[in-house]
Amino acid sequence: MDNIEKRINDKLKEKKIKKNKLNKDYRKKIQIFYPNRPREYQLKYKFGITVEQYNQMFVEQNGTCLICHQVNIRGRYLVVDHNHKTGKIRGLLCYHCNNGLGQFKDNIDSLLEAAKYLSKN
């Protein structure tokens, strides 16, 4: 029985690897023909804005993060920060500032305590 189960598991793994490779190849081809498609999709369906609206926000912020005021030098987009309860867009942040807010679960009291802690040390 163990040998049969092993062969079945090996076959399933092979199929999964093949499927993942096909999906990866497909995504690469789509990205060549439609380079902005994933970005447009994410902005529209996740945040309800267009690329043009994102670009307008970017220009209004001078291409900098609203928290640290740094230009995103990693070549990545500034991320759309939004209130998770209301869905309202607050602005564009760099990855690190957005991630930091997320780690504090947008809890103002926790952020203030963290600021107090940092100012003491």
MMTF fields as JSON, N, C-alpha, C and O atoms, coordinates in Angstrom:
{
  "mmtfVersion": "1.0.0",
  "mmtfProducer": "UNKNOWN",
  "numBonds": 483,
  "numAtoms": 484,
  "numGroups": 121,
  "numChains": 1,
  "numModels": 1,
  "chainsPerModel": [1],
  "groupsPerChain": [121],
  "chainIdList": ["A"],
  "bondAtomList": [4, 2, 8, 6, 12, 10, 16, 14, 20, 18, 24, 22, 28, 26, 32, 30, 36, 34, 40, 38, 44, 42, 48, 46, 52, 50, 56, 54, 60, 58, 64, 62, 68, 66, 72, 70, 76, 74, 80, 78, 84, 82, 88, 86, 92, 90, 96, 94, 100, 98, 104, 102, 108, 106, 112, 110, 116, 114, 120, 118, 124, 122, 128, 126, 132, 130, 136, 134, 140, 138, 144, 142, 148, 146, 152, 150, 156, 154, 160, 158, 164, 162, 168, 166, 172, 170, 176, 174, 180, 178, 184, 182, 188, 186, 192, 190, 196, 194, 200, 198, 204, 202, 208, 206, 212, 210, 216, 214, 220, 218, 224, 222, 228, 226, 232, 230, 236, 234, 240, 238, 244, 242, 248, 246, 252, 250, 256, 254, 260, 258, 264, 262, 268, 266, 272, 270, 276, 274, 280, 278, 284, 282, 288, 286, 292, 290, 296, 294, 300, 298, 304, 302, 308, 306, 312, 310, 316, 314, 320, 318, 324, 322, 328, 326, 332, 330, 336, 334, 340, 338, 344, 342, 348, 346, 352, 350, 356, 354, 360, 358, 364, 362, 368, 366, 372, 370, 376, 374, 380, 378, 384, 382, 388, 386, 392, 390, 396, 394, 400, 398, 404, 402, 408, 406, 412, 410, 416, 414, 420, 418, 424, 422, 428, 426, 432, 430, 436, 434, 440, 438, 444, 442, 448, 446, 452, 450, 456, 454, 460, 458, 464, 462, 468, 466, 472, 470, 476, 474, 480, 478],
  "bondOrderList": [1, 1, 1, 1, 1, 1, 1, 1, 1, 1, 1, 1, 1, 1, 1, 1, 1, 1, 1, 1, 1, 1, 1, 1, 1, 1, 1, 1, 1, 1, 1, 1, 1, 1, 1, 1, 1, 1, 1, 1, 1, 1, 1, 1, 1, 1, 1, 1, 1, 1, 1, 1, 1, 1, 1, 1, 1, 1, 1, 1, 1, 1, 1, 1, 1, 1, 1, 1, 1, 1, 1, 1, 1, 1, 1, 1, 1, 1, 1, 1, 1, 1, 1, 1, 1, 1, 1, 1, 1, 1, 1, 1, 1, 1, 1, 1, 1, 1, 1, 1, 1, 1, 1, 1, 1, 1, 1, 1, 1, 1, 1, 1, 1, 1, 1, 1, 1, 1, 1, 1],
  "groupList": [{"groupName": "MET", "atomNameList": ["N", "CA", "C", "O"], "elementList": ["N", "C", "C", "O"], "formalChargeList": [0, 0, 0, 0], "bondAtomList": [1, 0, 2, 1, 3, 2], "bondOrderList": [1, 1, 2], "singleLetterCode": "M", "chemCompType": "L-PEPTIDE LINKING"}, {"groupName": "ASP", "atomNameList": ["N", "CA", "C", "O"], "elementList": ["N", "C", "C", "O"], "formalChargeList": [0, 0, 0, 0], "bondAtomList": [1, 0, 2, 1, 3, 2], "bondOrderList": [1, 1, 2], "singleLetterCode": "D", "chemCompType": "L-PEPTIDE LINKING"}, {"groupName": "ASN", "atomNameList": ["N", "CA", "C", "O"], "elementList": ["N", "C", "C", "O"], "formalChargeList": [0, 0, 0, 0], "bondAtomList": [1, 0, 2, 1, 3, 2], "bondOrderList": [1, 1, 2], "singleLetterCode": "N", "chemCompType": "L-PEPTIDE LINKING"}, {"groupName": "ILE", "atomNameList": ["N", "CA", "C", "O"], "elementList": ["N", "C", "C", "O"], "formalChargeList": [0, 0, 0, 0], "bondAtomList": [1, 0, 2, 1, 3, 2], "bondOrderList": [1, 1, 2], "singleLetterCode": "I", "chemCompType": "L-PEPTIDE LINKING"}, {"groupName": "GLU", "atomNameList": ["N", "CA", "C", "O"], "elementList": ["N", "C", "C", "O"], "formalChargeList": [0, 0, 0, 0], "bondAtomList": [1, 0, 2, 1, 3, 2], "bondOrderList": [1, 1, 2], "singleLetterCode": "E", "chemCompType": "L-PEPTIDE LINKING"}, {"groupName": "LYS", "atomNameList": ["N", "CA", "C", "O"], "elementList": ["N", "C", "C", "O"], "formalChargeList": [0, 0, 0, 0], "bondAtomList": [1, 0, 2, 1, 3, 2], "bondOrderList": [1, 1, 2], "singleLetterCode": "K", "chemCompType": "L-PEPTIDE LINKING"}, {"groupName": "ARG", "atomNameList": ["N", "CA", "C", "O"], "elementList": ["N", "C", "C", "O"], "formalChargeList": [0, 0, 0, 0], "bondAtomList": [1, 0, 2, 1, 3, 2], "bondOrderList": [1, 1, 2], "singleLetterCode": "R", "chemCompType": "L-PEPTIDE LINKING"}, {"groupName": "LEU", "atomNameList": ["N", "CA", "C", "O"], "elementList": ["N", "C", "C", "O"], "formalChargeList": [0, 0, 0, 0], "bondAtomList": [1, 0, 2, 1, 3, 2], "bondOrderList": [1, 1, 2], "singleLetterCode": "L", "chemCompType": "L-PEPTIDE LINKING"}, {"groupName": "TYR", "atomNameList": ["N", "CA", "C", "O"], "elementList": ["N", "C", "C", "O"], "formalChargeList": [0, 0, 0, 0], "bondAtomList": [1, 0, 2, 1, 3, 2], "bondOrderList": [1, 1, 2], "singleLetterCode": "Y", "chemCompType": "L-PEPTIDE LINKING"}, {"groupName": "GLN", "atomNameList": ["N", "CA", "C", "O"], "elementList": ["N", "C", "C", "O"], "formalChargeList": [0, 0, 0, 0], "bondAtomList": [1, 0, 2, 1, 3, 2], "bondOrderList": [1, 1, 2], "singleLetterCode": "Q", "chemCompType": "L-PEPTIDE LINKING"}, {"groupName": "PHE", "atomNameList": ["N", "CA", "C", "O"], "elementList": ["N", "C", "C", "O"], "formalChargeList": [0, 0, 0, 0], "bondAtomList": [1, 0, 2, 1, 3, 2], "bondOrderList": [1, 1, 2], "singleLetterCode": "F", "chemCompType": "L-PEPTIDE LINKING"}, {"groupName": "PRO", "atomNameList": ["N", "CA", "C", "O"], "elementList": ["N", "C", "C", "O"], "formalChargeList": [0, 0, 0, 0], "bondAtomList": [1, 0, 2, 1, 3, 2], "bondOrderList": [1, 1, 2], "singleLetterCode": "P", "chemCompType": "L-PEPTIDE LINKING"}, {"groupName": "GLY", "atomNameList": ["N", "CA", "C", "O"], "elementList": ["N", "C", "C", "O"], "formalChargeList": [0, 0, 0, 0], "bondAtomList": [1, 0, 2, 1, 3, 2], "bondOrderList": [1, 1, 2], "singleLetterCode": "G", "chemCompType": "PEPTIDE LINKING"}, {"groupName": "THR", "atomNameList": ["N", "CA", "C", "O"], "elementList": ["N", "C", "C", "O"], "formalChargeList": [0, 0, 0, 0], "bondAtomList": [1, 0, 2, 1, 3, 2], "bondOrderList": [1, 1, 2], "singleLetterCode": "T", "chemCompType": "L-PEPTIDE LINKING"}, {"groupName": "VAL", "atomNameList": ["N", "CA", "C", "O"], "elementList": ["N", "C", "C", "O"], "formalChargeList": [0, 0, 0, 0], "bondAtomList": [1, 0, 2, 1, 3, 2], "bondOrderList": [1, 1, 2], "singleLetterCode": "V", "chemCompType": "L-PEPTIDE LINKING"}, {"groupName": "CYS", "atomNameList": ["N", "CA", "C", "O"], "elementList": ["N", "C", "C", "O"], "formalChargeList": [0, 0, 0, 0], "bondAtomList": [1, 0, 2, 1, 3, 2], "bondOrderList": [1, 1, 2], "singleLetterCode": "C", "chemCompType": "L-PEPTIDE LINKING"}, {"groupName": "HIS", "atomNameList": ["N", "CA", "C", "O"], "elementList": ["N", "C", "C", "O"], "formalChargeList": [0, 0, 0, 0], "bondAtomList": [1, 0, 2, 1, 3, 2], "bondOrderList": [1, 1, 2], "singleLetterCode": "H", "chemCompType": "L-PEPTIDE LINKING"}, {"groupName": "SER", "atomNameList": ["N", "CA", "C", "O"], "elementList": ["N", "C", "C", "O"], "formalChargeList": [0, 0, 0, 0], "bondAtomList": [1, 0, 2, 1, 3, 2], "bondOrderList": [1, 1, 2], "singleLetterCode": "S", "chemCompType": "L-PEPTIDE LINKING"}, {"groupName": "ALA", "atomNameList": ["N", "CA", "C", "O"], "elementList": ["N", "C", "C", "O"], "formalChargeList": [0, 0, 0, 0], "bondAtomList": [1, 0, 2, 1, 3, 2], "bondOrderList": [1, 1, 2], "singleLetterCode": "A", "chemCompType": "L-PEPTIDE LINKING"}],
  "groupTypeList": [0, 1, 2, 3, 4, 5, 6, 3, 2, 1, 5, 7, 5, 4, 5, 5, 3, 5, 5, 2, 5, 7, 2, 5, 1, 8, 6, 5, 5, 3, 9, 3, 10, 8, 11, 2, 6, 11, 6, 4, 8, 9, 7, 5, 8, 5, 10, 12, 3, 13, 14, 4, 9, 8, 2, 9, 0, 10, 14, 4, 9, 2, 12, 13, 15, 7, 3, 15, 16, 9, 14, 2, 3, 6, 12, 6, 8, 7, 14, 14, 1, 16, 2, 16, 5, 13, 12, 5, 3, 6, 12, 7, 7, 15, 8, 16, 15, 2, 2, 12, 7, 12, 9, 10, 5, 1, 2, 3, 1, 17, 7, 7, 4, 18, 18, 5, 8, 7, 17, 5, 2],
  "groupIdList": [1, 2, 3, 4, 5, 6, 7, 8, 9, 10, 11, 12, 13, 14, 15, 16, 17, 18, 19, 20, 21, 22, 23, 24, 25, 26, 27, 28, 29, 30, 31, 32, 33, 34, 35, 36, 37, 38, 39, 40, 41, 42, 43, 44, 45, 46, 47, 48, 49, 50, 51, 52, 53, 54, 55, 56, 57, 58, 59, 60, 61, 62, 63, 64, 65, 66, 67, 68, 69, 70, 71, 72, 73, 74, 75, 76, 77, 78, 79, 80, 81, 82, 83, 84, 85, 86, 87, 88, 89, 90, 91, 92, 93, 94, 95, 96, 97, 98, 99, 100, 101, 102, 103, 104, 105, 106, 107, 108, 109, 110, 111, 112, 113, 114, 115, 116, 117, 118, 119, 120, 121],
  "secStructList": [7, 2, 2, 2, 2, 2, 2, 2, 2, 2, 2, 2, 2, 2, 2, 2, 2, 2, 2, 2, 2, 2, 2, 2, 2, 2, 2, 2, 2, 2, 2, 2, 2, 7, 6, 6, 2, 2, 2, 2, 2, 2, 0, 0, 0, 0, 0, 1, 7, 7, 2, 2, 2, 2, 2, 2, 2, 2, 2, 2, 6, 6, 6, 5, 7, 6, 6, 6, 7, 7, 5, 7, 6, 6, 1, 7, 7, 7, 3, 3, 3, 3, 7, 6, 6, 6, 7, 7, 3, 3, 3, 3, 3, 7, 2, 2, 2, 2, 2, 2, 2, 2, 2, 6, 6, 6, 7, 2, 2, 2, 2, 2, 2, 2, 2, 2, 2, 2, 2, 2, 7],
  "xCoordList": [0.813, 0.0, 0.851, 0.528, 1.934, 2.769, 3.345, 3.426, 3.743, 4.315, 3.271, 3.589, 2.04, 0.963, 0.648, 0.488, 0.557, 0.279, 1.385, 1.122, 2.625, 3.761, 3.674, 3.896, 3.351, 3.234, 2.103, 2.244, 0.989, -0.147, 0.253, -0.027, 0.908, 1.361, 2.359, 2.311, 3.265, 4.234, 3.542, 3.907, 2.545, 1.787, 1.054, 1.042, 0.443, -0.274, 0.683, 0.348, 1.867, 2.873, 3.305, 3.444, 3.519, 3.898, 2.836, 3.156, 1.573, 0.479, 0.437, 0.249, 0.612, 0.574, 1.714, 1.501, 2.906, 4.062, 3.811, 4.089, 3.283, 3.0, 1.951, 2.095, 0.892, -0.171, 0.377, 0.066, 1.194, 1.78, 2.674, 2.685, 3.427, 4.3, 3.46, 3.792, 2.38, 1.504, 0.881, 0.824, 0.419, -0.16, 0.874, 0.565, 2.084, 3.148, 3.477, 3.639, 3.575, 3.854, 2.73, 2.996, 1.486, 0.336, 0.374, 0.164, 0.645, 0.712, 1.803, 1.619, 2.946, 4.039, 3.609, 3.895, 2.912, 2.453, 1.438, 1.51, 0.507, -0.504, 0.174, -0.215, 1.188, 1.866, 2.599, 2.739, 3.061, 3.737, 2.744, 3.031, 1.576, 0.586, -0.234, -0.672, -0.442, -1.242, -0.482, -0.848, 0.573, 1.417, 0.712, 1.109, -0.319, -1.002, -2.243, -2.888, -2.581, -3.823, -3.946, -4.971, -2.929, -3.073, -3.232, -4.005, -2.515, -2.584, -3.97, -4.572, -4.463, -5.792, -6.851, -7.75, -6.74, -7.703, -7.688, -8.736, -6.481, -6.361, -6.944, -7.702, -6.598, -7.093, -8.607, -9.272, -9.155, -10.588, -11.396, -12.343, -11.029, -11.865, -11.549, -12.41, -10.332, -9.99, -10.293, -10.73, -10.049, -10.191, -11.234, -11.596, -11.721, -12.753, -12.246, -13.008, -10.951, -10.404, -9.743, -9.433, -9.538, -8.865, -7.383, -6.946, -6.621, -5.194, -5.022, -4.098, -5.906, -5.831, -6.033, -5.336, -6.981, -7.209, -6.0, -5.614, -5.411, -4.2, -3.099, -2.429, -2.916, -1.87, -2.095, -1.138, -3.346, -3.669, -3.273, -2.692, -3.588, -3.196, -1.675, -1.129, -1.011, 0.449, 1.056, 1.987, 0.521, 1.011, 0.726, 1.587, -0.479, -0.854, 0.058, 0.286, 0.577, 1.48, 2.942, 3.834, 3.204, 4.569, 5.338, 6.563, 4.615, 5.248, 5.869, 6.739, 5.427, 6.019, 4.976, 3.775, 5.46, 4.622, 4.075, 4.802, 2.813, 2.198, 2.721, 2.521, 3.376, 3.881, 5.357, 5.719, 6.202, 7.65, 8.156, 9.304, 7.322, 7.634, 8.829, 9.497, 9.078, 10.168, 9.636, 8.507, 10.468, 10.145, 10.406, 11.388, 9.548, 9.721, 10.854, 10.658, 12.032, 13.223, 13.349, 14.196, 12.521, 12.615, 11.981, 12.027, 11.387, 10.772, 9.383, 8.782, 8.869, 7.529, 6.54, 6.901, 5.305, 4.246, 4.071, 4.341, 3.615, 3.131, 1.827, 1.063, 1.564, 0.365, -0.801, -0.621, -1.995, -3.212, -3.586, -3.914, -3.534, -3.926, -5.399, -5.87, -6.118, -7.556, -8.012, -7.371, -9.123, -9.738, -10.417, -11.283, -10.029, -10.57, -12.029, -12.724, -12.496, -13.903, -14.81, -15.867, -14.387, -15.248, -14.885, -15.709, -13.645, -13.178, -12.684, -12.216, -12.779, -12.377, -10.859, -10.1, -10.438, -9.016, -8.453, -9.006, -7.325, -6.7, -5.56, -5.282, -4.903, -3.782, -2.85, -3.171, -1.696, -0.69, 0.483, 0.98, 0.909, 2.01, 3.063, 2.78, 4.282, 5.303, 4.966, 4.159, 5.579, 5.304, 5.538, 4.724, 6.654, 7.018, 6.031, 5.634, 5.635, 4.674, 3.318, 2.675, 2.881, 1.606, 1.642, 0.688, 2.736, 2.893, 2.918, 2.344, 3.582, 3.63, 2.245, 1.907, 1.429, 0.061, -0.711, -1.477, -0.497, -1.178, -0.783, -1.615, 0.491, 0.951, 0.274, 0.045, -0.049, -0.752, -2.267, -3.02, -2.699, -4.131, -4.9, -6.055, -4.222, -4.803, -5.327, -6.239, -4.763, -5.194, -4.408, -3.208, -5.082, -4.429, -3.794, -2.681, -4.49, -3.943, -2.626, -1.675, -2.574, -1.333, -0.224, 0.93, -0.558, 0.448, 0.987, 2.187, 0.104, 0.541, 1.437, 2.429, 1.077, 1.915, 3.291, 4.31, 3.303, 4.576, 5.419, 6.634, 4.769, 5.486, 6.045, 7.174, 5.282, 5.771, 6.983, 7.992, 6.849, 7.94, 9.217, 10.299, 9.084, 10.255, 10.863, 12.084, 10.023, 10.553, 11.28, 12.151, 10.937, 11.615, 13.006, 13.924, 13.157, 14.405, 15.266, 16.354],
  "yCoordList": [-1.2, 0.0, 1.256, 2.214, 1.277, 2.459, 2.846, 4.03, 1.851, 2.117, 2.742, 3.655, 2.26, 2.799, 4.235, 5.104, 4.491, 5.842, 6.806, 7.949, 6.326, 7.166, 7.518, 8.666, 6.529, 6.794, 7.775, 8.654, 7.636, 8.551, 9.965, 10.928, 10.084, 11.398, 12.025, 13.228, 11.203, 11.702, 12.216, 13.263, 11.474, 11.891, 13.205, 14.094, 13.327, 14.558, 15.747, 16.84, 15.534, 16.595, 17.006, 18.196, 16.029, 16.329, 17.183, 18.164, 16.804, 17.557, 18.984, 19.934, 19.125, 20.456, 21.323, 22.495, 20.77, 21.51, 21.937, 23.077, 21.018, 21.322, 22.43, 23.349, 22.338, 23.348, 24.718, 25.724, 24.765, 26.021, 26.638, 27.856, 25.798, 26.299, 26.881, 27.94, 26.2, 26.706, 28.045, 28.973, 28.148, 29.398, 30.524, 31.652, 30.221, 31.222, 31.686, 32.883, 30.748, 31.097, 31.957, 32.917, 31.628, 32.385, 33.81, 34.769, 33.945, 35.287, 36.125, 37.324, 35.508, 36.24, 36.745, 37.887, 35.884, 36.287, 37.419, 38.38, 37.317, 38.366, 39.678, 40.742, 39.603, 40.812, 41.499, 42.722, 40.744, 41.334, 42.132, 43.256, 41.549, 42.2, 43.261, 44.235, 43.074, 44.007, 44.354, 43.886, 45.171, 45.408, 46.066, 45.842, 46.869, 47.551, 46.827, 47.282, 45.736, 45.052, 44.657, 44.947, 44.002, 43.637, 44.874, 44.857, 45.922, 47.155, 47.789, 48.197, 47.866, 48.434, 47.634, 48.203, 46.333, 45.447, 45.68, 45.832, 45.704, 45.872, 47.211, 47.269, 48.277, 49.598, 49.678, 50.221, 49.14, 49.235, 48.399, 48.9, 47.142, 46.24, 46.22, 45.885, 46.574, 46.584, 47.94, 48.017, 49.021, 50.359, 51.223, 52.287, 50.776, 51.531, 52.784, 53.728, 52.806, 53.974, 53.538, 52.362, 54.49, 54.221, 54.539, 55.143, 54.133, 54.453, 55.967, 56.506, 56.656, 58.113, 58.763, 59.719, 58.251, 58.791, 58.528, 59.387, 57.343, 57.026, 58.005, 58.564, 58.209, 59.112, 60.533, 61.235, 60.959, 62.301, 62.414, 63.417, 61.389, 61.384, 61.423, 62.125, 60.674, 60.596, 61.979, 62.389, 62.695, 64.031, 65.0, 65.801, 64.929, 65.806, 65.608, 66.549, 64.404, 64.092, 64.273, 63.948, 64.781, 64.954, 63.635, 63.616, 62.547, 61.227, 60.723, 59.853, 61.264, 60.854, 60.243, 60.465, 59.478, 58.849, 59.928, 60.85, 59.828, 60.814, 60.755, 61.699, 59.681, 59.564, 59.945, 60.85, 59.272, 59.518, 60.546, 60.983, 60.93, 61.948, 61.577, 62.444, 60.291, 59.81, 59.401, 58.927, 59.593, 59.086, 57.597, 57.151, 56.831, 55.386, 55.009, 54.914, 54.794, 54.56, 53.119, 52.822, 52.231, 50.826, 50.565, 49.441, 51.593, 51.417, 50.82, 50.528, 50.635, 50.09, 51.241, 52.387, 50.908, 51.901, 52.248, 51.43, 53.474, 53.763, 52.999, 52.887, 52.478, 51.667, 52.543, 53.578, 52.108, 52.835, 52.447, 51.293, 53.42, 53.172, 53.501, 54.528, 52.623, 52.842, 52.354, 51.509, 52.9, 52.484, 51.141, 51.032, 50.137, 48.794, 48.663, 47.762, 49.535, 49.475, 50.182, 49.666, 51.376, 52.17, 52.009, 52.263, 51.586, 51.474, 52.798, 52.846, 53.875, 55.205, 55.268, 54.84, 55.806, 55.937, 57.126, 58.225, 56.875, 57.933, 58.597, 59.777, 57.869, 58.429, 57.335, 56.15, 57.734, 56.801, 56.762, 57.798, 55.559, 55.365, 54.454, 53.688, 54.552, 53.592, 52.244, 52.168, 51.22, 49.868, 49.776, 49.202, 50.345, 50.194, 50.902, 50.341, 52.12, 52.843, 52.149, 52.032, 51.688, 50.988, 49.689, 49.352, 48.984, 47.736, 48.013, 47.256, 49.096, 49.46, 49.729, 49.26, 50.491, 50.744, 49.434, 49.23, 48.558, 47.266, 46.424, 45.721, 46.496, 45.731, 46.217, 45.436, 47.516, 48.073, 48.004, 48.507, 47.373, 47.185, 48.508, 48.569, 49.572, 50.926, 51.41, 52.235, 50.908, 51.281, 52.511, 52.422, 53.651, 54.913, 54.845, 55.332, 54.249, 54.155, 53.387, 53.789, 52.289, 51.498, 52.286, 52.221, 53.021, 53.832, 54.937, 55.21, 55.57, 56.609, 56.028, 56.643, 54.831, 54.168, 53.836, 53.96, 53.417, 53.11, 54.38, 54.349, 55.494, 56.767, 57.195, 57.681, 57.029, 57.349, 56.486, 56.965, 55.213, 54.271, 54.69, 54.689, 55.046, 55.443, 56.736, 56.895, 57.664, 58.944, 58.801, 59.612, 57.779, 57.547, 56.959, 57.24, 56.152, 55.419, 56.031, 55.528],
  "zCoordList": [0.0, 0.0, 0.0, -0.703, 0.774, 0.873, -0.482, -0.811, -1.267, -2.587, -3.516, -4.278, -3.456, -4.301, -3.88, -4.737, -2.593, -2.099, -2.518, -2.89, -2.452, -2.848, -4.325, -4.708, -5.157, -6.601, -6.883, -7.734, -6.182, -6.369, -5.96, -6.674, -4.81, -4.347, -5.316, -5.574, -5.852, -6.822, -8.086, -8.62, -8.554, -9.746, -9.482, -10.333, -8.299, -7.953, -7.896, -8.352, -7.337, -7.271, -8.676, -8.957, -9.558, -10.946, -11.633, -12.303, -11.463, -12.077, -11.544, -12.303, -10.237, -9.619, -10.149, -10.461, -10.254, -10.768, -12.211, -12.583, -13.023, -14.422, -14.533, -15.34, -13.719, -13.744, -13.335, -13.974, -12.272, -11.825, -12.892, -13.066, -13.611, -14.677, -15.815, -16.348, -16.189, -17.25, -16.841, -17.648, -15.6, -15.12, -15.128, -15.512, -14.71, -14.681, -16.099, -16.34, -17.03, -18.426, -18.997, -19.721, -18.683, -19.164, -18.62, -19.362, -17.315, -16.719, -17.36, -17.57, -17.676, -18.327, -19.704, -20.064, -20.484, -21.814, -21.721, -22.488, -20.802, -20.618, -20.242, -20.724, -19.382, -18.928, -20.077, -20.073, -21.04, -22.196, -23.031, -23.442, -23.279, -24.136, -23.409, -24.02, -22.109, -21.306, -20.024, -18.946, -20.13, -18.958, -17.781, -16.637, -18.022, -16.922, -16.432, -15.488, -17.042, -16.711, -15.234, -14.618, -14.645, -13.228, -12.339, -11.381, -12.651, -11.867, -11.995, -11.001, -13.222, -13.451, -12.704, -12.085, -12.767, -12.109, -10.601, -9.973, -10.027, -8.579, -8.139, -7.171, -8.837, -8.443, -8.561, -7.679, -9.648, -9.9, -8.908, -8.301, -8.742, -7.965, -6.472, -5.659, -6.116, -4.699, -4.062, -2.914, -4.836, -4.265, -4.969, -4.466, -6.131, -6.849, -7.535, -7.744, -7.892, -8.587, -9.892, -10.083, -10.771, -12.042, -11.921, -10.941, -12.915, -12.953, -13.003, -12.395, -13.723, -13.821, -12.453, -12.113, -11.667, -10.324, -9.42, -8.627, -9.545, -8.793, -9.169, -8.301, -10.477, -10.947, -10.452, -10.126, -10.393, -9.889, -8.407, -7.993, -7.622, -6.209, -6.085, -5.234, -6.928, -6.921, -7.169, -6.474, -8.165, -8.496, -7.345, -6.98, -6.775, -5.667, -4.456, -3.696, -4.271, -3.163, -3.564, -2.781, -4.759, -5.275, -5.322, -5.203, -5.496, -5.617, -4.337, -4.369, -3.192, -1.918, -0.997, -1.149, -0.052, 0.973, 1.898, 2.266, 2.275, 3.165, 4.601, 5.364, 4.972, 6.346, 6.429, 7.18, 5.674, 5.788, 4.778, 4.864, 3.835, 2.823, 1.942, 1.378, 1.84, 0.995, -0.371, -0.498, -1.389, -2.718, -2.681, -2.087, -3.301, -3.285, -4.222, -5.434, -3.668, -4.479, -4.964, -5.806, -4.445, -4.845, -6.2, -6.698, -6.804, -8.112, -8.048, -9.082, -6.847, -6.696, -6.634, -6.369, -6.883, -6.744, -5.272, -4.392, -5.015, -3.68, -3.533, -4.492, -2.354, -2.166, -1.738, -1.096, -2.105, -1.756, -0.329, -0.056, 0.574, 1.955, 2.101, 1.614, 2.772, 2.941, 4.305, 4.929, 4.751, 6.003, 5.752, 4.884, 6.5, 6.26, 6.67, 6.199, 7.529, 7.942, 6.94, 6.577, 6.493, 5.601, 4.129, 3.25, 3.86, 2.481, 1.919, 0.781, 2.697, 2.227, 2.051, 2.92, 0.915, 0.616, 1.388, 1.36, 2.088, 2.879, 2.12, 2.337, 1.244, 0.493, 0.029, 0.123, -0.472, -0.968, 0.002, 0.443, 0.323, 1.258, 0.64, -0.281, 1.163, 0.743, 1.387, 2.313, 0.896, 1.389, 2.899, 3.623, 3.371, 4.777, 5.707, 6.729, 5.364, 6.218, 6.213, 7.257, 5.045, 4.964, 5.774, 6.475, 5.665, 6.407, 7.905, 8.687, 8.307, 9.723, 10.279, 11.366, 9.532, 9.982, 10.1, 11.042, 9.136, 9.15, 10.352, 10.925, 10.734, 11.899, 13.174, 14.098, 13.223, 14.372, 14.205, 15.039, 13.114, 12.818, 12.842, 13.264, 12.375, 12.295, 13.651, 13.7, 14.742, 16.084, 16.546, 16.81, 16.641, 16.988, 18.377, 18.575, 19.331, 20.692, 20.708, 21.378, 19.976, 19.913, 19.24, 19.665, 18.206, 17.519, 18.428, 18.429, 19.197, 20.136, 21.226, 21.619, 21.712, 22.713, 22.137, 22.817, 20.888, 20.229, 20.088, 20.285, 19.746, 19.632, 20.976, 21.041, 22.058, 23.408, 23.746, 24.263, 23.441, 23.725, 23.004, 23.591, 21.736, 20.96, 21.468, 21.455, 21.916, 22.392, 23.726, 24.039, 24.52, 25.794, 25.59, 26.36, 24.56, 24.37, 23.316, 23.037]
}
